[in-house]
Amino acid sequence: MRLLLALILQITLIGWVPAAIWSVYALSQYKTDEKIQAALAGRNRG
């Protein structure tokens, strides 16, 4: 039982690293998409 709990805790802690990296990447992509949409909307008005 203790081994299973230790394994689950290790997997959870190790999973934080790729999740944090992915969240930063996803946020940067979202902001880039917003900038592109704003630039295209400004170009269409002019």
Sequence and secondary structure as in RCSB ss.txt:
>XXXX:A:sequence
MRLLLALILQITLIGWVPAAIWSVYALSQYKTDEKIQAALAGRNRG
>XXXX:A:secstr
 HHHHHHHHHHHHHHHHHHHHHHHHHHHHHHHHHHHHHHHHHHHH 
